[in-house]
Amino acid sequence: MEIRRQIFNSVYEFMQNKPINDLTVDDILTASGVSRGSFYKYFTDKYDVINSYFADTMNRMFLNCRLSNWHGIMRKQFEFLADNASFFKSAFKTTGQNSFCTYFNCHLVRQFSEAIIKYGHQTELSAVEKHAVQFYADGIVAYTRRWLSSDMSTPIDEVVHELTSLIPQVILDATCDEITIEPEYA
């Protein structure tokens, strides 16, 4: 885990002042002092480092948070994004395969889908539920990108209120707004 932490720290520091597009794996290796083989043992590319950093942090944040609600979960996530604004502002600028935008979208889809399945006592989502979850996740990603690029001009409480008030009814019906967060990579 120490190698992963070294790499996370190097990428985090780099992205405080420069965009991710300027970062190379060689920059990461130089800054972290990690060998190329060790880097690729844990990550596929620079985007995977960012995605893993987010996932690891979310897992730590929600590790002891067994019962919560959508408002509380979103608040924690947006506080984390705000606390690391320079990093995520840079991360959200890149789109496409393995980008943080794509990862964040998949993370949200997984989070909502798992909640519907678990609390709706079902084995899979209906077509309507899949569409609602994907549409809502797409909206959160777009909203979050705009919010970060506007230097977070909207207060977190307002962001969370807006986003939770727009949760599709199919998600609310299944979860009753009480959910248990299970770490992704425990």
Secondary structure, DSSP 8 states (H G I E B T S, - for coil): -HHHHHHHHHHHHHTTTS-GGG--HHHHHHHHT--HHHHHHH-SSHHHHHHHHHHHHHHHHHTT--SB-HHHHHHHHHHHHHHTHHHHHHHTT--STT-HHHHHHHHHHHHHHHHHHHHTT-SS--HHHHHHHHHHHHHHHHHHHHHHHTTS-S-HHHHHHHHHHT--HHHHHHHTT-B----TT-
